Every structure is written in C-alpha cells, then in structure tokens.
Amino acid sequence: MANIIEEHQNKLSPLDYESILKNILKQLEKDNPFKFSEKGDRLRIDLDQIAYQVATSKKLSSPLTSTSGVRSASINFNSTEQFAQQIRQIAKRLEESLKIAVGEHQTVETAISKLISNLSTFKQRETVGFTYPFTSREGLQKERLSLQRHRNGSDSLLKCHKLTLTVEEIHKFSPQLQKSLENYINTQFQNADEDDLEELNEILEDQIKDQKSDFHNLRQVMDTEAVGKLKREAKIKYLEFIRSHLNPNQNHGVYLLDDLIRRLRLMEDFLNDPEKDDGYYQLNYEGTTVNYRDLFARAEALDILPIIPIIEGNLGETTDIDSGERQFIWGLKLKFGGTVQAYGEQKLPVLDYYLNLLDPDSEEHKQGIADPLRGNYFKEKVLKIVFLYCFIFGSKTIADSKYNLQSELDYNPTEFFENKVLPVFKSSDEAQKAKLLKAIKTGFLNLKVENKVERLKQVLQNFLKQKKILNKQDYQLQIGVKRGLLALDCETVFKNQSFFDSVFSERGRKALKYITIQEPHVDSNYLCTLPVKISFEDIRYYPTEDRQSFSMEYDISNLKTLPIVIASLNNDNAKKTYEDFIKKRNLILLTYNHNNLQNNIFKNPDSPEAFFYRVAFSLLTYIALKTLLKATSERLFLPILRLHLKNHSNSCLDEEFLRSLSKIIAHLLSENHLSNSQGIKISNLKYESYRVKNALSSLYSVIPKNFQFETGNTELKTPSISAIDKLAIIIVSSRESDASFRSDQKISNLLGEVITIQRLENGKVHLETHNTFSANYEHQQMFQSPQVVIDQVSKLYIEGYRHFMYIAKTPYTSTLNLTQSLENDSLFFMSSNVIKSLKGNKTDLKIYPVFFDKYYVVNWGGKESSLYIQDTTELTNLVDDPSKKTVVFFNLFNGKKVGKDERFYNGVISYSTLLNIYNEGILDDQDIRLGLIYDQTSDQNNNPLKNEILQFLTLLHFSRYEQNKTTISLKLDPYENVIGDDSVSALSIFTHISKKTRFNLLAFLTEVRRALNV
C-alpha cells in the first residue's frame, strides 16, 4: 500500500495509529466478542466493551504528532504499510475468535449460512420486527406540467418566486481598484516627498503583481463575499416587492410588514453609521467578545428571525464574458415560524425557542454556556438574538385586541438598544447582563409578540395564495468597497507594505463591513463599485392532460438477507422490544451499553476518550462484519436496524454516533452487497405501528423493484421498440479528510453510488442499487482521473451499459469569478479531464453530465402528487443562459409539503446539464442534446431517447419513496445518502483528539478496507 501523497511532497500532518491499534489487539486477546445462540440462529457481537476498555486506557497516545494549523487529519499515515499490517493482525485475531465461537463441529461457512434467510420469508401482513408486507403499488401516476407565459394566473397549479441577481462590469473591478489607489496616493499623500511617493507607487506595483498581497486579498473577499451580502439585501427587497402588491385598506396587518421592513433598514443604518468606529459595536458576554459589525456582515445573519425570506435552490449561474456580467438565479420562500426541538423532547414555537435561549435559568442556556467546544458560538448566538429581537420586536404597545398597528411605526428601536442594552453588554457586570436577558425575555412575552408574528404570517400567506400573476420587478443598486479600510499615513503603509489596514485575517471577515450596498450614485467614500440588479419574477406552472400510470413491485424472489440489530440491552425497554418483536429472527446482534457511553464516554463528546471510542468501535464493527461476510459467496441484503431510546431530533450522543456509523457501514458493505440502515424509537411500538411501518418502508427502500407501465393514450407509453434498454446512473461526491490551514494541499474521500435500470424481456423495467464505492485521493487528482469512478464505468460497460447519467453536486460557487477562470477550473467532477478519463477509448459510450438542486413552490392543489416538466423551451423561463452552457432539462415535483409545523411550500428538484464546455473528442454535445435536451428529433414529433431516459430517472425517484402509504409519490431527493447535509460523507465528520481538528471516519474505514483487500 502506497501513500496517497508522495512522501517528499507531503506537507500535511502525519498520523500514527500504532498505539490505539496495539491496544485493540491486546483487548481482543482477552475477550471473544462473538457468541452464537444455542440453536446457532443468532450471533451476538459485543465490541462495545472492548472499545470502551481501549478508549479509557491511560496508555494511549494521540495519533496526531502535531495539531498546529491542522484543519483535518484522518489518513495521512506516517507509515501506510505499518497501518495495513496492524489492521490485518486485528482481522486475523477476529477470524480466530469467530472460529472459536463457531466450535469444532462445523465450519464458519456453515455457521454463517444458518444466519441467512430468504427475504421472501419476511413478507407478512403485520409489520413487527423485520416483517413487512412488500406490497405492490398499483395506479402510480405522474402528470406533466406546462411552464408557460401569457396565461391566466387562476389556471395555474403552482407558483414560484424567482430571484435573479445580476452583477455587471466585473471585469472592471481590478482596473477600477488600481486607479482608485493611484488617486489615493496622489491625494492622501500629496505632501509627501518624492522618495516617499516613489516608494508608495512601488508598493502599489508590487501589490498588483503579488497574488498573495492585500490588493488580491481584497479581490478575493469581494469575489467570495459580495454575493452573500447581496443575498441579504435581496431578502429585504423581496419584502418590499411583496409590500408593493398589498393594499393596507384591505388588511391593516400590512402595517406589520411596513414595520418589519422599516426596522430591518434601521438595523442596517445603525450598523453602517459612518460616525461610529468599530469599537462602538464591540460587546461581550461571559468572556466572549463579538463585534456586531462583523457578526451581521454575514449573509445568514437574519435567518433566526421567525419570519424572513429564505433564498434556497441554486437554479443557475451564468457569465457573459464580453460584458463582464455575472448572473445568479435562486428560488425564494418565506420562513413562517414553525417549531424547534427544545431541551428534552419538547417542541417550541421558534420565537419561544430563541427567547428561551436568552433566559440564563433555562437548561438550554446553561448547557450552551458550559459547552467546552461550542460555548463561544452559543454566547455569540445569544448576543445575535438580543440585537435582532430588540430591533425587530421591541415595542411599547401590547399586541392584544386593542393593538394599534400604526403605532408601531413611531417606535424607534435604535434608541432603546443604544440606551438600555448596549451599555450593559459593553460592561463587565455579568450579573447585570443576566438580569437584562431575563427582562428582555419577560418583556417580549408581556408584549405578546407572538400575536404580531402570527398576524404577519397570515398577511404573507394570504399574499402567496393570490393567483394574480405579478409583473417582473427590477431594483437597481450598486455594491462597493468603502475607503475606510485604507491606511491613513505613510508609516503604516511602509510598515505593512500595504495600503490597507489589518482587515484580511480570519479569511477576510473583518473586511466584510467595508463592502456595502446602496442606491446607484457617485460617492467619494468608495474605492470602487459594481452595478447590481435584483429582479423578482412570478413563475407559474399549469396542469395538462398528459398522464402516465404504472405499477411498482418489490423484486425479492431471489434475494437473501442477514439482518443486523444494534441495541442497548441493558435498557429494559430495549431488551423487551428485542425479545418480543425481533429475537425470533435469524440475525446478528451488535450490543452496546447506553448508560456507560452516555455517562462516561460521551459526557464530553469532544474528549480524547470519545475520539478513541469512535475509532475503536467503528474499526472493530467493520472488520467483524467483513470477516463474517467472507464466509458467504452470495450477495446479501443487510438491513441494519437501530433500537433508539430517543427521537432522532432529540437523540443522545451515543445514538447520534451509532446512526452515523450504521450509515457509513451500510455504504461500505454495499460495495459487494446491498445494505441500508434505519433507526426506530422503541417506546410504545405496539400502539404506534405507523412508526414501525414508516421505518421499515425506509429500511427496505433500496430493495430492487420492477415497474410495469399501463398502455393508453400517453406521450410516454412503453414503446414497442425501445430507444434505450439499459441506463446506469452514477452519483459522486467528496469530503475532505486531511488538510492544513497553512497549505492548499489536502486529501479527500470520494464516494458514490451506482444505480442500474434495464428493460426486461417481459416489458417491465428493473431498477436496483448496483453497488457503492469510496476511495481516497489527493484532492486535485480527484478532479483529474478518479480511478474508482473510471473502474465503475469500465465494469458497467462490460455488462452492456452504454448510456451513463453522471450526477454530481452543482458546480455553482456563488462567487463573482474575480479570481478564477470561468470554465473548467470550477467544474470539479464535471471537468474535461474527468469526463475524458471516464470515456477512455470507448467511442460508443455516451455520458450525460447532470447536476441538480432543489427549490420551492406554492401548491394550490393541496394533494400529494407527482408532477414533471421536461419541455426544454419552457424551462428556459427558469434559467436562460445566453452562452447556452447551462441548460435546465427536467423538473420534478412531489406535492409533499415541506417544513415542520407550518407547511406551506412544495419541493422541486431541478436537473441541469452542460453544453459547449467539452472539446471535440471528449464529449459530443450532440449526444447530450439528443439524450436530455431536444424535445423533438428531425424525423419524429417527439424524442424517444430523451423520453425514456427521463422516464427511467423518474422511476428512481419513485423507487426511493420511504413512507408507508397506500398511495405514494416520488421521493424528491433520491441522492441524499451521497450528496447533502445528511449524506454519508457529512455524517462521517467528527471532532479529532484536538478540538479544532476534524476526523473523517469514512475515509479512515476506506483505508481499513484497502488494507484488508490486499
């Protein structure tokens, strides 16, 4: 096994796991974790006690030789060969322990075969334990929508408010900045002698040439942060856009919207007051100091308000190189309060939840203050809530039945905040701060602020229910860099060799406050400005008569299974659930001691003990299961069921870890088998069967399925001659595993999933998860020639697949592209080098590069249905790239309301592809046009190839639906295991032994697998 990065080039911190691996081996020599039941139909594996002994050993040394400047550290081994050798020793010891547990009278293969069952035997009407009805779904239906202009709004079924942000003249920013600095030298230092002037000009010249200078640091900050600032401004503009279409004579509640906009503007004025220096905005709480200008310079600063626009769903980014115009397109929705999981299992309205965080006597506040890792973040959050809520909800009027809405417009929150709040939090009197926090909470409760929030919510929801189509509205602005970040004297410039104050530390966050947005006008206080246009558009979707019906059935006839249960049997409820509902099955039981972990290991989740336990338990679990599966040549379905004591939204730390681990293990095992994991809260299962049914529906959602289409009058009926019989879908993503704050070098874990879809001889369409994969790469190599993905394509090609849909996360960056090239540099997994590597010399192989994102619409229909749009011409209403390099070709809607308690929106998944990107010989644009874009071909009124590819893609969405209902609709995001906040890679990240360093468990176990496979 070779290192991922050559030793002479390696700048990352090395790791040495020898200490913990030796300790694991030592514990395995004392304890045999395997124990078969008397009949041999169950196998109990107790790895928890071994991992606990390892984690609490006083003889362990940190695998990190140095923590200075280390951002993440997982697999940059000091000696790869030594690591592999120790892993194989542990595997050998587990094999020996398994043989001892099996006994002398049978082979390991025979013993394991007794644990395996036919999945068809699990098919029962009652959903108890692992049994499930595996019901066929008849009458499934998808309906085509039309996205048209110039139709009556009352006929529309859905509507979306689209935000387009256009930044102009981006190619003029650097010349404008240079010119402004030249003028600054001539004006600010006009009395300097010739030698000083000459040196100042030389410094400027050097800054322009040096890519790491503050001149380029400012470009970098503008490049990466300007869009975030503009998104925040767009949220307020969206409220103004809504207000412009409301009549206060029809609803006095409109004054509450006026007041919200007014207060947000007052808040902006307060933060940007040119008469106040930065020190004025600095305050502290319990030892943590923050600056409000820094804190509220970030785009997401307003999102903790109960009602605020949310920009969600990146529909596209386009660039016009000639004009220097950069355009960003997003979906919009409004946040309507809802509930948040509070301390214990209680759910609170979002307003009450945040007010509760302010209360020094609340459990949330006490725990937040005491948190060793996130305590500073919590205190920062408290100060953020204080500021936002005082400005937005402060009042002298109780919001009761006598409430005068217009009276709010006279209240000045700035005076109250500056006179009553700011002085206290600038002081060192913590007792006075605690008293004030209690008073703020009590005051808001007495003012009945929740009534204002509820009334404003009704105003906004009524507005969204209106079917009249609104005209597109543009707002002209400019974004610029204020001169306040410039050094004022020669001595400072000479000393720092820079014209700027020290504002580029902390990734330029201190410089954010100097980037501001205003109405277009000439202002000498600005170094440079860029014109901006914020546009809002009302998009409508209309029903059509085109429908397609089909059925879906589980294909379990030849599938064998080996269930795995993870449970803490020292808990009476868990033990009873296991014995009453699960124990009768042939299975593997992985046990752990919940009380022991909760009270000792995870009492501090970022302690060395917690790190060592995660590593030891994960490594042992994976190797133990790999050892067992070596004893069978069959491809098994391995369902992993966790018995939880608490809900996922309020789980304890040991259960959070086991949830993450089970998903990681399922992904790794699915390389050669089929696996999925699911947790279920065990209280009152007998009386809450719906929860069991939903959990098992989710657990079995990866089972292969067959689809049968009904014949009839539909544009997508099953063709007599197919344009495509096989389609492979490859989904890829990555996550950093090793990196330094001081270097661009890093290692990442690449992971993915392969879905295969093929038309059978009987006309049915068969869909299954073919396999998963993961591998570790030097980061840039991953975007050049990712061998693990190349291998997937090669294997599938041998199996007869010629059409590949290649799906990755959107390559959108939300940057102005001031500091990078506009083409392949930012395409990541879609880069020309990757596509070229995948295709190789296979001239008949067709690759369709695809990326997706989600946005939200208001659904007036109310029912949970499956809708789609595939007319490319109509979809240009969403994104119309003048360069034709990004094309939206497919939208899917599932009709399922999103949100927590205040469900008002439906989700939409939008698929796009790339054109005019790849050179001839790498990828033929005509293949992409025929497969994804053209609605008609030259010799037909439709395009059978596109229809069938999108039909197959739609079936994937239906196959992954997880709820147990009589009538089902498609799952909006079938890729969440690979891409997203709850993906396997996201769940793989834990705190290292150094609290500021991250550890990637999937990357680590991928290296364990590599060692075992040698």
Secondary structure, DSSP 4 states (H G I P E B T S, - for coil): ---SS-GGG--SPPB--HHHHHHHHHHHHH---EEE-TTSSEEEE--HHHHHHHHT-TT---SBS--TTEEE-SS-BS-HHHHHHHHHHHHHHHHHHHHHHH-TTS-HHHHHHTT-EEGGGGB-SS--TT-B----EEEEEEEEEE--SSS-GGG-SEEEEEEEEEE--GGGHHHHHHHHHHHHHHHHTTTS-HHHHHHHHHHHHHHHH-TTSHHHHHHHHHHHHHHHHHHHHHHHHHHHHHHTT--TTT-TTHHHHHHHHHHHHHHHHHHT-TTS-GGGGEEEETTEEEEHHHHTTSGGGGTTSSEEEEEEEEEEEEEETTTTEEEEEEEEEEEE--EEE-STT-EEEHHHHHHHHH-TTSHHHHHHHH-TTTHHHHHHHHHHHHHHHHHHH--SS--STT--GGGGGG--HHHHIIIIIHHHHHSS-HHHHHHHHHHHHHHHHHTTHHHHHHHHHHHHHHHHH--SPPPPEEEEEEEEEEGGGB--SHHHHHHHTSSB-S---GGGGGGGGGEEEESS---TTEEEEEEEEEEEEEEEEEEEEEEEEEEEEE--TT-EE--EEEE-TTSHHHHHHIIIIITTS-EEEEE--HHHIIIIITTSTTSHHHHHHHHHHHHHHHHHHHHHHTT--S-EEEEEEEEESS-GGG--HHHHHHHHHHHHHHHHHTTTSEEEEEEEE-TTGGG-HHHHHHHHHHHTTTS-EEEEEPPSS-TTPPPSS-S-SEEEEEEEEEEEEEEETT-S-EEEEEEEEEEEEEE-TTS-EEEEEEEEEEEEEEHHHHTT--HHHHHHHHHHHHTT--EEEEEEE-----S--SSS-SSGGG-GGGSHHHHHHHHTT-TT-EEEEEEEEEEEEEESS-S---EEE--HHHHTTT---TT--EEEEEEEEEEEEESSSS--EEEEEEEEEE-S-SPTTT--HHHHIIIII-SSBTTBSS-HHHHHHHHHHHHHHHHT--S--SS----S-TTTTTSSTTSHHHHTEEE-SSTTSEEEHHHHHHHHHHHHH-
